[in-house]
Amino acid sequence: MPTLFKLLERNREWADKTAKLDPDFFQKLSEQQSPKYLWIGCSDSRVPANQITGLMPGEVFVHRNIANMVVHTDLNLLSVLQYAIDILKVEHVIVCGHYGCGGIKAALENKYHGLIDNWLRHIQDVHILNCDELEPLEDEAKVDRLCELNVIAQAENLRRTSVIQEAWDRGQPIEIHSWVYSLKDGCLRPLREVITSAK
């Protein structure tokens, strides 16, 4: 017997319920994928892109990593981005962080975490660039503000990727959104104006 029997059972219940509500749902879903949105979010299990945006399967293409990073040498992220832009023709790329992010907290700690410390260096760079603003803040406020600043920095990194630059050069309309999610009230908040060009 599978050790994750309950999950398999829940899957069957969900599939049955979904098919009863819309008998053509799975047939339509299997025939095409045409999302308008690419979500670059944190791996945190409490921040499921589809659920918090009210979107159905097939409506959002998702990439997740620790602290929703856009690192220019991350071939995984860049491959997802290129597929989303060049093949799926998404129109909106959303970088979404969340308050209380464990990756952000870990980046602020002065201790060894293992392999992830190499990843956290990117967040520490954001911290260093914004040190004057962050240092006077107390613990939770500092973490939450760095969560926001990190999202803004990652959206800027996204703007400078060759994939986005080339898409804009050929006239493909793409908007970059910088959002943060609150675990306390379930709401998404924009952090800045939408980015629509290389400048």
DRENDO-1510 file (C-alpha; in Angstrom, 1 decimal, always signed):
<recs>
REC; n; res; u; v; w
REC; 1; MET; +0.0; +0.0; +0.0 .
REC; 2; PRO; +1.4; +3.5; -0.9 .
REC; 3; THR; +2.6; +5.4; +2.2 .
REC; 4; LEU; +0.9; +8.6; +0.9 .
REC; 5; PHE; -2.5; +6.9; +0.5 .
REC; 6; LYS; -4.3; +9.9; +1.9 .
REC; 7; LEU; -2.9; +12.2; -0.7 .
REC; 8; LEU; -3.8; +9.8; -3.5 .
REC; 9; GLU; -7.3; +9.4; -2.1 .
REC; 10; ARG; -7.7; +13.2; -1.9 .
REC; 11; ASN; -6.5; +13.5; -5.5 .
REC; 12; ARG; -9.2; +11.0; -6.7 .
REC; 13; GLU; -11.8; +12.9; -4.7 .
REC; 14; TRP; -10.7; +16.2; -6.2 .
REC; 15; ALA; -10.6; +14.7; -9.8 .
REC; 16; ASP; -14.1; +13.2; -9.3 .
REC; 17; LYS; -15.6; +16.4; -8.0 .
REC; 18; THR; -13.9; +18.5; -10.7 .
REC; 19; ALA; -15.2; +16.2; -13.4 .
REC; 20; LYS; -18.7; +16.3; -12.0 .
REC; 21; LEU; -18.7; +20.1; -12.0 .
REC; 22; ASP; -17.2; +20.4; -15.5 .
REC; 23; PRO; -17.2; +17.1; -17.5 .
REC; 24; ASP; -14.9; +18.5; -20.1 .
REC; 25; PHE; -12.4; +20.1; -17.7 .
REC; 26; PHE; -9.6; +17.5; -18.0 .
REC; 27; GLN; -10.0; +17.1; -21.7 .
REC; 28; LYS; -9.6; +20.9; -22.2 .
REC; 29; LEU; -6.8; +21.1; -19.8 .
REC; 30; SER; -4.8; +18.3; -21.5 .
REC; 31; GLU; -5.2; +19.9; -25.0 .
REC; 32; GLN; -3.5; +23.2; -24.4 .
REC; 33; GLN; -1.6; +25.4; -22.0 .
REC; 34; SER; -2.0; +29.1; -22.6 .
REC; 35; PRO; -1.4; +31.0; -19.4 .
REC; 36; LYS; -1.1; +34.8; -19.4 .
REC; 37; TYR; +0.9; +34.9; -16.3 .
REC; 38; LEU; +4.3; +33.7; -15.1 .
REC; 39; TRP; +4.6; +33.6; -11.3 .
REC; 40; ILE; +8.1; +33.7; -9.8 .
REC; 41; GLY; +7.5; +33.0; -6.1 .
REC; 42; CYS; +8.9; +31.5; -3.0 .
REC; 43; SER; +9.0; +27.8; -2.4 .
REC; 44; ASP; +7.1; +28.3; +0.9 .
REC; 45; SER; +4.3; +25.8; +1.1 .
REC; 46; ARG; +1.9; +28.5; +2.4 .
REC; 47; VAL; +2.0; +30.6; -0.8 .
REC; 48; PRO; +0.3; +28.6; -3.6 .
REC; 49; ALA; +0.1; +30.8; -6.6 .
REC; 50; ASN; -3.1; +29.4; -8.1 .
REC; 51; GLN; -5.0; +29.4; -4.9 .
REC; 52; ILE; -4.1; +32.9; -3.7 .
REC; 53; THR; -4.8; +34.5; -7.1 .
REC; 54; GLY; -8.0; +32.5; -7.6 .
REC; 55; LEU; -6.7; +31.0; -10.9 .
REC; 56; MET; -7.5; +27.6; -12.2 .
REC; 57; PRO; -4.9; +25.0; -13.4 .
REC; 58; GLY; -3.5; +26.1; -16.7 .
REC; 59; GLU; -3.9; +29.8; -16.0 .
REC; 60; VAL; -0.6; +30.5; -14.4 .
REC; 61; PHE; +2.9; +29.2; -15.2 .
REC; 62; VAL; +4.9; +28.9; -12.0 .
REC; 63; HIS; +8.6; +28.9; -11.0 .
REC; 64; ARG; +9.4; +28.8; -7.3 .
REC; 65; ASN; +12.7; +28.9; -5.3 .
REC; 66; ILE; +13.9; +30.0; -1.9 .
REC; 67; ALA; +13.0; +33.7; -1.5 .
REC; 68; ASN; +11.7; +34.2; -5.0 .
REC; 69; MET; +15.1; +35.0; -6.5 .
REC; 70; VAL; +16.0; +36.0; -10.1 .
REC; 71; VAL; +19.6; +35.2; -10.4 .
REC; 72; HIS; +21.2; +35.8; -13.8 .
REC; 73; THR; +23.2; +32.5; -13.7 .
REC; 74; ASP; +20.2; +30.3; -12.6 .
REC; 75; LEU; +19.6; +28.3; -15.8 .
REC; 76; ASN; +16.5; +26.7; -14.3 .
REC; 77; LEU; +14.8; +30.1; -13.8 .
REC; 78; LEU; +16.1; +31.4; -17.2 .
REC; 79; SER; +14.8; +28.3; -19.0 .
REC; 80; VAL; +11.3; +28.7; -17.3 .
REC; 81; LEU; +11.4; +32.4; -18.2 .
REC; 82; GLN; +12.3; +31.8; -21.9 .
REC; 83; TYR; +9.7; +29.1; -22.3 .
REC; 84; ALA; +7.0; +31.3; -20.7 .
REC; 85; ILE; +7.9; +34.3; -22.9 .
REC; 86; ASP; +8.9; +32.7; -26.2 .
REC; 87; ILE; +6.6; +29.7; -26.3 .
REC; 88; LEU; +3.7; +30.4; -24.1 .
REC; 89; LYS; +3.7; +34.1; -24.8 .
REC; 90; VAL; +2.8; +35.2; -21.3 .
REC; 91; GLU; +2.0; +38.9; -20.9 .
REC; 92; HIS; +2.6; +39.3; -17.2 .
REC; 93; VAL; +5.5; +38.2; -15.1 .
REC; 94; ILE; +4.9; +38.5; -11.3 .
REC; 95; VAL; +7.7; +38.4; -8.8 .
REC; 96; CYS; +5.9; +37.6; -5.5 .
REC; 97; GLY; +7.5; +37.5; -2.1 .
REC; 98; HIS; +5.8; +37.1; +1.3 .
REC; 99; TYR; +6.2; +38.6; +4.7 .
REC; 100; GLY; +8.0; +36.5; +7.3 .
REC; 101; CYS; +10.0; +34.7; +4.6 .
REC; 102; GLY; +12.4; +32.1; +6.1 .
REC; 103; GLY; +15.0; +32.7; +3.4 .
REC; 104; ILE; +15.0; +36.4; +4.2 .
REC; 105; LYS; +15.3; +35.7; +7.9 .
REC; 106; ALA; +18.1; +33.3; +7.3 .
REC; 107; ALA; +20.0; +35.8; +5.2 .
REC; 108; LEU; +19.9; +38.3; +8.1 .
REC; 109; GLU; +21.2; +35.7; +10.6 .
REC; 110; ASN; +24.9; +35.7; +11.4 .
REC; 111; LYS; +25.2; +31.9; +11.3 .
REC; 112; TYR; +26.0; +28.9; +9.1 .
REC; 113; HIS; +23.1; +27.2; +7.3 .
REC; 114; GLY; +25.0; +25.0; +4.9 .
REC; 115; LEU; +24.8; +25.0; +1.1 .
REC; 116; ILE; +21.9; +27.5; +1.1 .
REC; 117; ASP; +24.3; +30.2; +2.3 .
REC; 118; ASN; +25.5; +30.5; -1.3 .
REC; 119; TRP; +22.0; +31.3; -2.4 .
REC; 120; LEU; +21.4; +33.7; +0.5 .
REC; 121; ARG; +24.3; +35.8; -0.5 .
REC; 122; HIS; +22.1; +37.4; -3.1 .
REC; 123; ILE; +19.7; +38.5; -0.4 .
REC; 124; GLN; +22.5; +39.8; +1.7 .
REC; 125; ASP; +23.6; +41.9; -1.2 .
REC; 126; VAL; +20.1; +43.5; -1.2 .
REC; 127; HIS; +20.5; +44.1; +2.5 .
REC; 128; ILE; +23.9; +45.7; +2.1 .
REC; 129; LEU; +22.6; +48.1; -0.6 .
REC; 130; ASN; +19.7; +49.1; +1.7 .
REC; 131; CYS; +21.6; +49.1; +5.0 .
REC; 132; ASP; +20.8; +52.6; +6.0 .
REC; 133; GLU; +17.1; +52.0; +5.7 .
REC; 134; LEU; +17.1; +48.6; +7.3 .
REC; 135; GLU; +19.4; +48.9; +10.3 .
REC; 136; PRO; +17.2; +51.2; +12.4 .
REC; 137; LEU; +14.2; +48.7; +12.1 .
REC; 138; GLU; +13.3; +46.1; +14.7 .
REC; 139; ASP; +13.4; +42.4; +13.9 .
REC; 140; GLU; +10.0; +41.7; +12.3 .
REC; 141; ALA; +9.8; +45.1; +10.6 .
REC; 142; LYS; +13.4; +44.6; +9.2 .
REC; 143; VAL; +12.5; +41.1; +7.8 .
REC; 144; ASP; +9.3; +42.4; +6.3 .
REC; 145; ARG; +11.0; +45.4; +4.7 .
REC; 146; LEU; +13.8; +43.3; +3.3 .
REC; 147; CYS; +11.1; +41.0; +1.9 .
REC; 148; GLU; +9.7; +44.0; +0.0 .
REC; 149; LEU; +13.1; +45.3; -1.1 .
REC; 150; ASN; +14.1; +41.8; -2.3 .
REC; 151; VAL; +11.0; +41.6; -4.5 .
REC; 152; ILE; +11.8; +45.0; -6.0 .
REC; 153; ALA; +15.5; +44.0; -6.6 .
REC; 154; GLN; +14.4; +40.7; -8.2 .
REC; 155; ALA; +12.0; +42.5; -10.5 .
REC; 156; GLU; +14.9; +44.7; -11.6 .
REC; 157; ASN; +17.0; +41.6; -12.2 .
REC; 158; LEU; +14.2; +40.2; -14.3 .
REC; 159; ARG; +14.0; +43.5; -16.3 .
REC; 160; ARG; +17.7; +43.0; -17.2 .
REC; 161; THR; +17.6; +39.4; -18.4 .
REC; 162; SER; +18.3; +38.8; -22.0 .
REC; 163; VAL; +15.0; +37.0; -22.4 .
REC; 164; ILE; +12.9; +40.0; -21.3 .
REC; 165; GLN; +15.2; +42.5; -23.2 .
REC; 166; GLU; +14.9; +40.5; -26.4 .
REC; 167; ALA; +11.1; +40.2; -26.1 .
REC; 168; TRP; +10.8; +44.0; -25.6 .
REC; 169; ASP; +13.1; +44.6; -28.6 .
REC; 170; ARG; +10.8; +42.6; -30.8 .
REC; 171; GLY; +7.8; +44.5; -29.6 .
REC; 172; GLN; +6.3; +41.8; -27.4 .
REC; 173; PRO; +4.3; +43.4; -24.6 .
REC; 174; ILE; +5.4; +42.1; -21.2 .
REC; 175; GLU; +4.6; +43.6; -17.8 .
REC; 176; ILE; +6.7; +42.9; -14.7 .
REC; 177; HIS; +4.8; +43.1; -11.4 .
REC; 178; SER; +6.4; +43.3; -7.9 .
REC; 179; TRP; +4.0; +41.9; -5.3 .
REC; 180; VAL; +4.2; +40.8; -1.7 .
REC; 181; TYR; +1.8; +38.4; +0.1 .
REC; 182; SER; +0.7; +38.6; +3.7 .
REC; 183; LEU; +0.3; +35.3; +5.5 .
REC; 184; LYS; -1.7; +37.2; +8.2 .
REC; 185; ASP; -4.6; +38.4; +6.0 .
REC; 186; GLY; -4.1; +36.5; +2.7 .
REC; 187; CYS; -3.8; +39.6; +0.6 .
REC; 188; LEU; -1.4; +40.5; -2.2 .
REC; 189; ARG; +0.0; +44.0; -2.4 .
REC; 190; PRO; +1.8; +45.7; -5.3 .
REC; 191; LEU; +5.0; +47.3; -4.2 .
REC; 192; ARG; +5.8; +49.6; -7.1 .
REC; 193; GLU; +4.7; +50.6; -10.6 .
REC; 194; VAL; +4.5; +48.0; -13.2 .
REC; 195; ILE; +7.7; +47.7; -15.3 .
REC; 196; THR; +7.0; +47.7; -19.0 .
REC; 197; SER; +10.3; +48.7; -20.6 .
REC; 198; ALA; +14.1; +48.3; -20.3 .
REC; 199; LYS; +14.4; +51.8; -18.8 .
</recs>
